Amino acid sequence: MFSKLCSLLLAMACLSIAARGEAAAPARYQAFAGYSLLSNSLNGVAGSHQPLNGWDASFAFVPWHGLRFKVDTTGYRGTNLNAPQHLFFIMGGGEYSHRLGRESVFVEGLGGTGGANRYWGANQTPAQTASFAAFMGGGVDTPISKRFAWRVEGGYQYSYFQLIQSLATLTPVYNTNLPTNFGRFSTGLVWSF
């Protein structure tokens, strides 16, 4: 009886060590999807600031010493100054993460492009539909199961969309009142696999 009890305890100890080692190993890939908020619309001049609601989805590849390559896409919709706002950003870059207890904190730097509908200017005046975009930020992942975590992230986003003089020439009108600096907040579910 004593030998069976010792064998059972030894087997349970080995299984718990193996399970702990498996849980501590970083996931090879991460997929994220959730809600996102952009602090202002493209035509949000002083006195007419209007945040935009949307979605955020990203995919992070195999880590190397805590650093991952990440592809991030966001989309936003709203209306400001009698003009629809339909924005889409796709960016890539690096994400560095570090585990602190149960949580994992990360910082990221991304660059890419942004797209918008043609008539986003005040009262639906024509405007540029593409711009360089960059994002710097960070966040925290709180585990809710072995493979899933809840993510909260935020940071600074830059893009430089301008109005245009006419659809024939597409010459930009440089307006220093249009926003180029945005705050971005996202939250949602991370799947690690």
C-alpha positions as CSV (number, residue, x, y, z in Angstrom):
1,M,0.0,0.0,0.0
2,F,2.8,2.4,0.9
3,S,4.6,1.7,-2.3
4,K,1.4,2.5,-4.3
5,L,1.0,5.8,-2.4
6,C,4.6,6.8,-3.1
7,S,4.2,5.9,-6.8
8,L,1.1,8.0,-7.0
9,L,2.7,11.0,-5.3
10,L,5.7,10.7,-7.5
11,A,3.6,10.5,-10.6
12,M,1.6,13.6,-9.5
13,A,4.8,15.5,-8.8
14,C,6.2,14.7,-12.2
15,L,2.9,15.7,-13.9
16,S,2.8,19.1,-12.0
17,I,6.4,19.8,-12.9
18,A,5.6,19.0,-16.6
19,A,2.5,21.1,-16.5
20,R,4.3,24.1,-14.9
21,G,7.1,23.8,-17.6
22,E,4.5,23.8,-20.3
23,A,2.6,26.8,-18.9
24,A,5.9,28.8,-18.6
25,A,6.9,28.3,-22.2
26,P,6.0,31.3,-24.4
27,A,3.4,30.7,-27.0
28,R,4.7,30.6,-30.5
29,Y,2.0,32.8,-32.1
30,Q,-0.5,35.3,-30.8
31,A,-3.8,36.5,-32.4
32,F,-5.7,39.5,-31.0
33,A,-9.1,40.9,-31.8
34,G,-11.1,43.6,-30.0
35,Y,-12.5,47.1,-29.7
36,S,-10.5,50.2,-30.5
37,L,-11.0,53.9,-30.0
38,L,-9.2,56.7,-31.9
39,S,-9.1,60.0,-30.0
40,N,-10.2,62.3,-32.9
41,S,-11.5,62.2,-36.5
42,L,-9.4,63.2,-39.5
43,N,-11.2,66.6,-39.8
44,G,-11.4,67.1,-36.0
45,V,-10.2,70.8,-35.9
46,A,-10.3,72.7,-32.6
47,G,-13.9,72.9,-31.3
48,S,-15.0,69.8,-33.4
49,H,-13.1,66.9,-31.8
50,Q,-15.0,63.6,-32.4
51,P,-13.5,60.3,-31.3
52,L,-14.0,57.3,-33.7
53,N,-15.0,53.8,-32.6
54,G,-13.7,50.7,-34.4
55,W,-11.9,47.4,-34.2
56,D,-8.3,46.2,-33.8
57,A,-6.9,42.8,-35.0
58,S,-3.2,41.7,-34.9
59,F,-1.0,38.7,-35.4
60,A,2.3,38.3,-33.7
61,F,4.9,35.7,-34.8
62,V,7.4,33.4,-33.0
63,P,9.3,35.3,-30.2
64,W,13.1,35.7,-30.1
65,H,14.2,36.8,-26.6
66,G,10.9,38.4,-25.9
67,L,10.8,40.3,-29.3
68,R,8.1,39.4,-31.9
69,F,7.3,40.7,-35.3
70,K,3.7,41.9,-35.4
71,V,1.2,42.9,-38.0
72,D,-1.6,45.1,-36.8
73,T,-4.8,46.3,-38.5
74,T,-7.4,48.8,-37.3
75,G,-10.6,50.2,-38.7
76,Y,-12.7,53.2,-37.5
77,R,-16.0,54.7,-38.5
78,G,-17.9,57.9,-37.5
79,T,-19.1,61.3,-38.6
80,N,-17.8,64.7,-37.9
81,L,-18.5,68.2,-39.4
82,N,-21.2,66.6,-41.6
83,A,-18.7,64.2,-43.2
84,P,-18.4,60.4,-42.9
85,Q,-15.1,59.1,-41.6
86,H,-14.0,55.6,-42.7
87,L,-10.4,54.9,-41.7
88,F,-8.2,51.8,-42.1
89,F,-4.6,51.3,-40.9
90,I,-2.3,48.4,-41.5
91,M,1.1,48.5,-39.8
92,G,4.0,46.1,-39.0
93,G,6.8,46.3,-36.5
94,G,8.2,44.9,-33.3
95,E,6.6,44.0,-29.9
96,Y,8.8,43.3,-26.9
97,S,7.1,41.5,-24.0
98,H,8.1,40.6,-20.4
99,R,6.3,38.5,-17.9
100,L,5.6,40.1,-14.5
101,G,4.0,37.5,-12.2
102,R,0.8,36.3,-14.0
103,E,0.6,39.3,-16.3
104,S,2.7,40.0,-19.4
105,V,3.5,43.6,-20.2
106,F,4.7,44.8,-23.6
107,V,5.8,47.8,-25.7
108,E,5.5,48.1,-29.4
109,G,6.6,50.2,-32.3
110,L,4.7,49.9,-35.7
111,G,4.8,51.7,-39.1
112,G,2.7,51.4,-42.2
113,T,-0.1,53.0,-44.1
114,G,-3.5,54.4,-43.5
115,G,-6.5,54.7,-45.9
116,A,-9.6,56.9,-45.7
117,N,-12.7,57.6,-47.8
118,R,-12.4,60.4,-50.4
119,Y,-14.8,62.9,-48.9
120,W,-13.9,63.1,-45.2
121,G,-13.2,66.9,-45.2
122,A,-15.7,69.2,-43.5
123,N,-19.0,69.2,-45.4
124,Q,-17.7,66.3,-47.5
125,T,-14.9,68.2,-49.3
126,P,-12.4,65.9,-51.1
127,A,-9.3,64.8,-49.3
128,Q,-6.3,62.5,-49.6
129,T,-7.1,58.8,-49.2
130,A,-3.7,57.5,-48.1
131,S,-1.0,58.5,-45.6
132,F,2.0,57.1,-43.7
133,A,1.0,55.9,-40.2
134,A,3.0,55.1,-37.1
135,F,2.1,53.8,-33.7
136,M,4.1,53.6,-30.4
137,G,2.5,52.2,-27.3
138,G,2.2,49.3,-24.9
139,G,-0.1,47.3,-22.7
140,V,-0.7,44.4,-20.5
141,D,-2.1,40.9,-21.0
142,T,-4.0,39.3,-18.1
143,P,-4.5,35.5,-18.5
144,I,-8.0,34.1,-18.2
145,S,-7.1,30.5,-19.2
146,K,-4.1,28.6,-20.5
147,R,-4.4,29.9,-24.1
148,F,-6.5,33.1,-23.7
149,A,-5.8,36.5,-22.1
150,W,-7.5,39.8,-21.9
151,R,-5.4,42.7,-23.4
152,V,-5.6,46.4,-22.6
153,E,-3.3,48.6,-24.7
154,G,-2.9,52.2,-25.7
155,G,-0.4,54.7,-27.2
156,Y,0.3,57.4,-29.6
157,Q,-0.6,57.2,-33.3
158,Y,0.6,59.6,-36.1
159,S,-0.8,60.0,-39.6
160,Y,-0.8,62.9,-42.0
161,F,-4.0,63.1,-44.1
162,Q,-4.6,66.4,-46.0
163,L,-7.4,68.0,-48.0
164,I,-7.0,68.4,-51.7
165,Q,-7.7,71.3,-54.1
166,S,-9.5,69.3,-56.8
167,L,-10.1,65.8,-57.9
168,A,-8.3,66.5,-61.2
169,T,-4.9,67.4,-59.8
170,L,-5.1,65.8,-56.3
171,T,-2.8,68.6,-55.1
172,P,-2.9,68.7,-51.2
173,V,-3.9,71.8,-49.3
174,Y,-1.7,72.0,-46.3
175,N,-3.9,72.8,-43.4
176,T,-2.0,73.0,-40.1
177,N,-5.3,72.9,-38.1
178,L,-6.0,69.2,-39.1
179,P,-4.9,66.7,-36.5
180,T,-1.9,64.5,-37.1
181,N,-1.4,63.2,-33.5
182,F,-3.9,60.8,-32.1
183,G,-4.3,58.7,-29.0
184,R,-5.4,55.1,-29.5
185,F,-6.9,52.6,-27.0
186,S,-7.7,49.0,-27.6
187,T,-9.0,46.1,-25.6
188,G,-10.0,42.5,-26.4
189,L,-9.0,38.9,-26.4
190,V,-5.6,37.3,-27.1
191,W,-5.3,33.7,-28.3
192,S,-1.8,32.2,-27.8
193,F,-1.0,29.1,-29.7
